[in-house]
Amino acid sequence: MKVKRIVLALVAMVTVSTAAVAQPDQPRRERPNKTEMIKKRTDNMVQKYGLNEAQATKLLELNTKYADKMRPGGRHFGPRPPRDAQATEEGQRRPAEMEAYDKELQEILTSDQYQQYKTDREKMRQERPHGRHRGPRGGHPEGQE
């Protein structure tokens, strides 16, 4: 009886270890290339702000122009640029490239479209943490320790 338990335990261990080793490798997600990311960003903005064909074409050119100059983070690509020394109208320091991008974008969009873009951008800034922990420290829910 004791031998039977030992044999069953060994069979169970071998089965579990074999199953763990036999797991297929997870395919690596390929990162989209820069051109795809630029196109996706442009398409999202065209849809979100209701741009016409002429605006869409100019926006694609603008996003392509600034793709390597603006920092990564989902919507911008390339290396992080140095901070600009001057504060903007929002009271925050921003890279000179972002200010130049915004200036050119303002020429492409209508005033209503650009105002909506600025509102959306500010809302995103408010929602995302800047170098802070996303949750409460120590793994405790807020207000409980």
N, C-alpha and C positions, 0 to 999 in steps of 0.2 A: 504494500500500500504506500509506504514511504517512497519507494523507488518510483512508483507510478507518478507521484506528485513532482518528484525531481525531474523526471523525463518530460512531463507536461510543462513544467516551468521552463526547461531548456528549449522546448519546441516553441513556446510562446515568445521567449527572448529572441530566438533566431528569426521567427516570423516578423517581429516588430523591427529588428535591426535590418532585415532584408528589405522590408517595405520602406524604411527610411532611406536606405541607400538607393533603392530603385526609383525614387521620385524623379520625374523628368526635370531637367534643368529649366528653370524659368527663362523664357526668352527675354532678352534684354530689350527694353524699350529704346528704340532709336530716337535720339533727339531730332526734332525737326530741324531742317537746315534753315539758314538765315532767310533765304528767299521765301520759304513757306511761312515763317514767322511774320515777316513783313506783310505778306499777302493776307494772312489771317487777321493781323491787327487792323489793316486797312479795311478789310471786309466787315469786321466788327463795327468799326466807326461808321462806315457807309450805312450799314443797317440801323445802328443805334440813333444816328442823327439825321437820317433820311437824305443823304447826299445824292446829287444827280451825277450823271456820267462824267461830266467835265470836272466836277469837284473830286470824284473818285479817282480819276486819272492823276490830277494834281496831288492828291493826298498820297497816292502810291509812290509818286516821285519824291515827295517830301519824306515819307517814312523810309524810303530806300536811302536817301541822302543822309539821314541822321542815324541810320541803323548802327553804325560803328562808333558813333559819338556819344550815344546815350547809354546809361548804365543798365545792367541786367536787372531782372525782377519781374519777369512775366510779360511786361509790355514794352520794355526797352532792351536793347541789345548792346553788346560790346563792353569794353572795360569801363570801370567807374571813373568819371572825370574828376578833376580837382574842384573843390567848392569855389563858387564865385564869392568875392569879398563883399559885394553889395547886396543889401536886403531888397526883396521884391515888395510889391504892393501888399502881398499877404503877410509880410513881416518875417519871412523865412529866407534863409540863404539858399540859392539854387544854382545849379551849374549854368554857365553861360550858354551852353548848347541847348538846354531846356528852354531858356528864355528866347533864344533865336528860333527854336522850333515853334514855340507858342506864337511868336510874332508872324512867322510865315503861315502857320495854321490859321491865324485870325484873318489873313488875306484870302484864304480859300473858303472858309465857312461864312455863312451869313451871321449877322449879329446874334440872332436867336440861337443858332446852332452852336456858336462859340460860347455863349453864355451857359448853355446846357452842358457843354464840355467842361467848362470851368467849375460848374456846380458839381458835376460827377467826380471830377478830379479831387475837389476839396472833400467830398464825402468819403472817397477812398482813403484820403490822408487821415481823416478822423477815425476811420474804422481800423486801420492797420496799426499795430504797435511799432514804435520806433526803437528798436534795440532793447525792448523790454520783454520779459517773459510773457507768453501768451496767457498763461493761467496763473493761479495763485501759487506762491512758493511752497515747497514742501509737499506738494500733491494734495493739500487739504482744500476742500471746497471753500469758496469765499464765506467768511464769517464763521467757519468752524475750524477749530484746532484741537 
